[in-house]
């Protein structure tokens, strides 16, 4: 069984969803319940996955590890289709994720409300442009991976909710909306959100 260190609502949701898609059992540990999560990951970021004696960090790397290990069709074994799947995962993890991360940083570090709102809108414009790239990629297919949800689609569906808490307008194209809605309706996605909510309730009662 895998052990996954997670934070409710964070990018670790995508790792959980993929584990469920792979039909893998997972023990969840909410990092808010730990006295010092940096003993597990010095960077302090989720997800962290424990597989036997191996501690795996970095969301994109964990995703590739799991898909390879379990021979998932979400990561083809060879050729340009494999390269495209890796490229999509890297786009989600290394381009879209940091773009949303700017919203978090601005909100936490700029106290003047006028300056904060200007900075948030500037960051949102960058995110908007990235979603236009996604819309273009979806011009002739339902998902980045083709006819079925890919790991990158799952990752993007998680990130897409992060702008809701800020006073910014982030626009999704029609094809992108359809893709995101389809991913969020996946049973594995629903089970993951429910599992985090259950764990959250348990932690409050402790």
C-alpha positions as CSV (number, residue, x, y, z in Angstrom):
1,X,0.0,0.0,0.0
2,X,1.1,3.5,-0.8
3,X,1.2,6.3,1.7
4,X,0.4,9.8,0.5
5,X,1.0,13.0,2.4
6,X,-1.5,15.5,1.3
7,X,-3.1,18.9,2.0
8,X,-6.8,19.3,1.5
9,X,-7.6,21.1,-1.8
10,X,-3.9,21.0,-2.9
11,X,-2.3,19.5,-6.0
12,X,-2.0,16.2,-4.1
13,X,-5.6,15.6,-5.2
14,X,-4.4,14.7,-8.6
15,X,-2.0,12.1,-7.2
16,X,-4.9,10.5,-5.3
17,X,-7.2,10.5,-8.3
18,X,-4.5,8.7,-10.4
19,X,-3.9,6.2,-7.6
20,X,-7.6,5.4,-7.7
21,X,-7.6,5.2,-11.5
22,X,-4.8,2.7,-11.1
23,X,-6.8,0.7,-8.5
24,X,-4.1,1.2,-5.9
25,X,-4.8,1.3,-2.1
26,X,-3.5,4.4,-0.4
27,X,-3.1,5.5,3.2
28,X,-3.7,9.3,3.5
29,X,-1.8,11.5,5.9
30,X,-2.9,15.2,6.3
31,X,0.2,17.2,6.8
32,X,-1.7,19.6,9.1
33,X,-1.7,16.8,11.6
34,X,2.1,16.6,11.7
35,X,4.3,18.6,14.0
36,X,7.0,19.0,11.4
37,X,6.2,17.9,7.9
38,X,9.6,19.2,6.8
39,X,11.1,16.1,8.3
40,X,9.3,14.3,5.5
41,X,9.9,16.9,2.8
42,X,12.4,19.7,3.6
43,X,10.6,21.9,1.0
44,X,7.4,21.6,2.9
45,X,5.3,20.8,-0.3
46,X,2.8,18.1,-1.2
47,X,2.5,15.6,-2.6
48,X,4.9,13.2,-1.0
49,X,4.4,9.5,-1.8
50,X,5.9,6.6,0.2
51,X,6.4,3.4,-1.8
52,X,8.1,0.8,0.4
53,X,11.4,2.2,1.4
54,X,11.3,5.0,-1.2
55,X,10.2,8.5,-0.5
56,X,9.0,10.3,-3.7
57,X,8.6,14.0,-4.0
58,X,7.5,16.5,-6.8
59,X,4.0,16.0,-8.2
60,X,5.1,15.6,-11.9
61,X,7.8,13.1,-11.0
62,X,5.4,11.1,-8.8
63,X,2.8,11.1,-11.6
64,X,5.3,9.7,-14.1
65,X,6.6,7.1,-11.6
66,X,3.1,5.8,-10.9
67,X,2.0,5.7,-14.6
68,X,5.2,3.9,-15.6
69,X,5.2,1.4,-12.7
70,X,1.6,0.4,-13.3
71,X,1.8,0.5,-17.1
72,X,-1.1,2.9,-17.4
73,X,-2.5,3.9,-20.8
74,X,-2.3,7.5,-19.6
75,X,1.4,7.2,-20.3
76,X,2.1,5.3,-23.5
77,X,5.1,3.0,-23.5
78,X,7.0,4.6,-26.4
79,X,7.0,7.0,-29.3
80,X,5.6,10.5,-29.8
81,X,2.4,9.7,-27.9
82,X,4.5,9.0,-24.8
83,X,6.5,12.2,-25.4
84,X,3.2,14.2,-25.8
85,X,1.8,12.7,-22.5
86,X,5.0,13.7,-20.7
87,X,4.9,17.1,-22.2
88,X,1.3,17.6,-21.1
89,X,2.1,16.6,-17.5
90,X,5.1,19.0,-17.5
91,X,2.9,21.8,-18.8
92,X,0.4,21.2,-16.0
93,X,3.0,20.8,-13.3
94,X,5.7,23.2,-14.3
95,X,3.8,25.9,-16.2
96,X,0.1,26.1,-15.1
97,X,0.7,25.2,-11.4
98,X,3.4,27.9,-10.8
99,X,1.1,30.4,-12.6
100,X,-1.6,29.8,-10.0
101,X,1.1,29.8,-7.4
102,X,1.6,33.5,-8.1
103,X,-1.9,34.2,-6.8
104,X,-1.1,32.5,-3.5
105,X,2.2,34.4,-3.2
106,X,0.7,37.8,-4.0
107,X,-2.2,37.2,-1.5
108,X,0.2,36.2,1.3
109,X,2.9,38.9,0.8
110,X,1.3,42.1,-0.4
111,X,-0.7,43.9,2.3
112,X,-1.8,47.0,0.4
113,X,-5.1,46.1,-1.1
114,X,-4.8,48.3,-4.2
115,X,-1.4,46.9,-5.0
116,X,-2.5,43.4,-4.3
117,X,-5.5,43.6,-6.6
118,X,-3.4,45.0,-9.4
119,X,-0.9,42.2,-9.0
120,X,-3.6,39.6,-8.8
121,X,-5.2,40.8,-12.0
122,X,-1.8,40.7,-13.7
123,X,-1.2,37.1,-12.6
124,X,-4.7,36.2,-13.7
125,X,-3.9,37.5,-17.2
126,X,-1.0,35.0,-17.4
127,X,-3.3,32.2,-16.3
128,X,-5.9,33.2,-18.8
129,X,-3.3,33.0,-21.6
130,X,-2.3,29.5,-20.5
131,X,-6.0,28.3,-20.6
132,X,-6.1,29.6,-24.2
133,X,-3.3,27.3,-25.0
134,X,-5.3,24.4,-23.5
135,X,-8.4,25.4,-25.5
136,X,-6.3,25.3,-28.6
137,X,-4.9,21.9,-27.8
138,X,-8.5,20.6,-27.3
139,X,-9.7,21.9,-30.7
140,X,-9.9,18.5,-32.2
141,X,-10.2,16.2,-29.2
142,X,-12.1,16.0,-25.9
143,X,-9.0,15.6,-23.6
144,X,-5.3,16.4,-23.9
145,X,-4.8,12.6,-24.1
146,X,-7.3,12.1,-26.8
147,X,-10.7,10.4,-26.1
148,X,-10.0,9.7,-22.4
149,X,-8.9,11.8,-19.5
150,X,-5.1,12.0,-19.1
151,X,-3.0,12.6,-16.0
152,X,-2.5,16.2,-17.3
153,X,-6.3,16.7,-17.6
154,X,-6.7,15.6,-14.0
155,X,-4.0,17.9,-12.8
156,X,-5.5,20.9,-14.7
157,X,-8.9,20.1,-13.2
158,X,-7.5,20.5,-9.7
159,X,-5.7,23.7,-10.5
160,X,-8.7,25.2,-12.2
161,X,-10.5,25.7,-8.9
162,X,-7.8,27.7,-7.3
163,X,-8.7,31.1,-8.7
164,X,-12.2,31.0,-7.1
165,X,-11.0,32.5,-3.8
166,X,-9.5,35.6,-5.4
167,X,-11.1,38.7,-6.9
168,X,-10.0,37.9,-10.5
169,X,-11.7,36.7,-13.6
170,X,-10.2,33.6,-15.2
171,X,-11.8,32.5,-18.4
172,X,-12.2,29.0,-19.7
173,X,-13.0,28.2,-23.3
174,X,-16.0,25.9,-24.1
175,X,-13.9,22.9,-24.9
176,X,-11.8,23.5,-21.7
177,X,-15.0,23.7,-19.6
178,X,-16.3,20.5,-21.0
179,X,-13.0,18.7,-20.3
180,X,-12.8,20.1,-16.8
181,X,-16.4,19.1,-16.0
182,X,-15.9,15.6,-17.4
183,X,-12.8,15.1,-15.2
184,X,-14.5,16.4,-12.1
185,X,-17.4,13.9,-12.7
186,X,-15.0,10.9,-12.7
187,X,-15.8,8.5,-9.8
188,X,-12.2,8.6,-8.8
189,X,-12.3,12.4,-8.5
190,X,-15.4,12.3,-6.4
191,X,-14.0,9.6,-4.1
192,X,-10.8,11.6,-3.6
193,X,-12.7,14.8,-2.6
194,X,-14.9,12.7,-0.3
195,X,-11.9,11.0,1.3
196,X,-10.2,14.4,2.0
197,X,-13.5,15.7,3.6
198,X,-13.8,12.6,5.8
199,X,-10.2,12.9,6.9
200,X,-10.7,16.6,7.7
201,X,-13.7,15.8,9.8
202,X,-11.7,13.1,11.7
203,X,-8.9,15.6,12.4
204,X,-11.3,18.1,13.9
205,X,-12.7,15.5,16.3
206,X,-9.2,14.4,17.5
